[in-house]
Every structure is written in C-alpha cells, then in structure tokens.
Amino acid sequence: MRQVSIIGIGEIQVGEHWDLTLRQIAHQAIKSALDDAGVETADALYVGNMLSGKLNKQEHLGALLADFSGLRGIEAAKAEAADASGAAALRWGVMAVASGFHDTVIVLGVEKMTDAMPNEVQAGLALSEDREYEADHGVTQAALSAIMMRRYMHEYGATLEDFASFAVNAHRNGVGNPYAMFRRAIKPEVYLRAAPLADPVNLFDSAPVCDGAAALVLTSAENAARMGLDHPPVQIIGSTAATDAVAIHDREDPLFLNAAYVSAQEAYIQAGVTPEDVDLFELHDSYGIMAALSLEACGFAGKGEGAKLAAEDGIALNGRIPISTMGGLKARGHPVGATGVYQVLEVALQLRGEAGDNQISEAHIGMAQSIGGTGGTAITHILAV
C-alpha cells in the first residue's frame, strides 16, 4: 500500500449562498483545490453528500460535478453516510490512491441546504435516524441529542455551564476563520439564555443549517515529493471507519459512541500513535453532547469527563487537546455532507502552519473524526507532516 498525501485544499465560506447553485459552489471548491495543488485534472472525483436528492432534487452528482468542473470523462461517484458522507468520500479517495488504482484523486464535500424550507431540511436530516423506531415517531436529531445530554447530566453530574464551554470555544475560534459562518464570540451567559430546541439542548448547542463545499487533492507520497509544491504535503497516516446501531436504544450503552471508539483505536494503530501524540482534534460537535462523547470515545477524556475537560478549558487552542480550532460544526457551520472534508482541510491547514490567528503551536499530528447521525457511523483520519 502506498502512503497518501494531501497536496491541494480548497473551500468556500460556509453560509447561505442564495445566488449560487450546488454545482457552482462545488466547482469553486474543486478549482481552488486544483490550483493549490498545481494540477489541472485527476483520475477520479469522489463526492460526499447527504441531501441532494431530498433538498435539491438532484442525484448523479459524480458525473454532474465532474462535467461542470471541466473533468468530463473521469471516474466519479457520490458517497453517502449521513453527516459522515464527506469523510466517507475521503476514505474512498485514500483507498484508491493507496491501492495504486489511481494516482491523483479529488475528494469533494458539498451540501446546499438553505434553498429548502425548514420542515424539508428537518425531514432530510431525520433520514440519518432509524426510520421505524425513531424518525417515524417524530423524534428529531435535536431531541435524540437532548435524550443523551439529559442522561449524561444525570449519570455524571454535568451541568449546563459545563456544556457551555463547547459553544464558547467554537465561537471564539470561529472569529479567526474567514470561511466560518459565525464569526462572533459568545459568553457563557449568552449560551445559558439561549432559546431551547429540545430541553436541555438549546440554540447554541446545535450546529446551523447552511451551504458549503470543500475539496482535497490526493496523490501518493512519491508523487508529492516530486512536485515541488510551495507548501508541505500532508500525509494521511490513518484512515478507518466503523459502524454501530443506528437507533440509540439498540446500543449497549447509549452514552458511549462505540463506532467512534473502534474507528479511533484502529486509526491509532494504523498511524502508530496514541491520543497523547495528537496535537489537535477536529471532532463532530453537531451538538455539545456529541463533542463530550467523542472526546471520551477517542481517549482524550475518561468516561463522563468530556464536559469537565471542556469546562476546564482543556479544549482551547492552547489547551491539552485543542478542538474545533476553526470554529467546528457549531461556528464554522455544518453543511452535513461537506463537513467531513472541511474537518480534514482544517487539520491540513494547521499542519501546514496556515491557520492564521488560530494556529496551534508546533502542530505535527492532527486527527479528524466525522460521525453519521447520533453515532451509527464514525470515520477517523489522522494526518501528519
């Protein structure tokens, strides 16, 4: 198997792009990534997307976006794994290059959500749930997160003030990211006064509905070394995926993300590192409770201690394990199918030393984990320079 390098990155600002279509925002990200890599084409395009069929009435994205981006003729396909769709597309790209089937691959994450009515969006997001046992009974993603958060607070004595730290950290970091949807810091008291969505989950617990597109260009490490890039290639030293029951009630422990645990452990083994070696972690903070459970599943905090770690500022840019360093899903925004690519792109920015005001000092190893739904899928990538 060949070592895989990221040689190009490209993104658009996450937000409400009323004047652009899905194919247009996708093309912008692809072009930026190709320009960054200094190449004009690739052997394949893998697209991470969850909701184009539901919200945009458009499937067959691989061929459509390859054609619109001037890449007609190459292999192209869409990957879908709920919120982890972008990470799934990256995993396809890693396997294609590592196996030698392709030399250069574009990985794109794209989602266009704001053109649809709110009820359509919520119905689309519910597709990540178990339809018969969750979605058909009207349970939303916010409600499922509220169930887990309330149980977490009961089991471990965590408070709303503890969970406030996730939102405060994300918005603080979003200020320094020009591609973030929300670039305004908040105080803990603002979080505590926020309107409830599903008690105890409130508006500042939940990542926003938005549009976004991000792209990566992958090639083998051997090819990257010969290209004379003006930035260091970023090595993908770990790439793993795991699954769990989609419905929360079917899991052995509803407060433990087993897919995240399995995926992270396999990634650590593959990369030859431990959690102590990781300099930053872009986790899936779609809700504060998901951030806490992710920190615990991946070995950065003990069981029941993820929220405490946040409350003690251990997740800050200068903390023990910086998370959401460019705003995370909460402040950068969560264009669901694109999120997994944004996360890895942001790790790459940190490792290239290009994160600006949000730069982590001496960042050499970074990790990104994308989660589908409430934990049915978890995909982990570990990067290094």
PyMOL commands that set and color helices and strands:
alter all, ss='L'
color gray80, all
select helices_A, chain A and resi 22-37+52-55+61-68+82-99+118-128+135-137+141-156+160-174+188-193+221-226+248-250+258-271+275-277+288-297+306-311+328-331+336-351+356-358
alter helices_A, ss='H'
color red, helices_A
select strands_A, chain A and resi 4-11+44-48+75-79+104-112+196-198+201-202+211-220+234-243+280-282+365-372+377-384
alter strands_A, ss='S'
color yellow, strands_A
deselect
rebuild
show_as cartoon
